[in-house]
Amino acid sequence: MVIIKKLELALDLTRPAEELVEAIITVLEFYPGRQFEILQQVDHKVGEMLGALQPKDIPKTESVTDPEK
């Protein structure tokens, strides 16, 4: 028999970034010794998503939020 671990989360959608961070921390607690690997995978996926959302006419090396540019 396969045992499946499930975690149900309730998120306050008025604080999306903070809630996502807390959810990641909570999940990581179930994987001692694998946190680095898991965070690398999350980092890679988030990086891909940020790249896809970045406007195509702005070079990726230029900061979008830099007020001096």
N, C-alpha and C positions, 0 to 999 in steps of 0.2 A: 504494500500500500504506500502511495506517495503522500507525504505530508506537505501541504501548501501553507506557507505563512502568509497571512493577509494583514494589512494595516489599513484601517479606514481613517481618513483625515477629514476634518471640517476646517475649511479655510475662510478667513475673513477677506472677501474679495475687494474690500476697500483698501487693503494693504498688501497688494500682490507680491511685491518683491520680498518683503519681510516674511510673509507666509511661506513663500517658496523656499527661502533659506531655512526656515524652521523645519519644513517638511524634509528637506535634504538631510539636515542634521539628525532628525528623528530616524530616518531610514538608515543612515550610516551607523547608528548605534547597534543595528542588528548584524553588522558585518565587520567585526573587529579584525584588523589586519588587512582589510581590503579597501579601506577608506580612500587611500591614494589612488588606487586603480579606478574606483568608481568615480571619484571626483575628476580624474583625467577624462573619462568617458563623457561625463556631464559637460566639462569644459569644452571638449571637442564639439559636441552637439550644439551647445550654446553659441560657440564661435561660428559654426556653419549657419545658424539661424541669424546671427547678427550680420554676417556677410551677405546673406540673402536680402536682408531688410535695408542695407545701406544703399543710398541712392547711387545709381550707376555713374553719374556725372562727377562724383566726388572721388578723387583718388583715395585708396584705402589707407595710405600712409598719412594723409592729412586729417587732423582732428576736426570733427564737426563742431565740437563745443568750444573750441579755442577762440575767445573773443578778439584776439589780436590779429587774426587772419581775415 
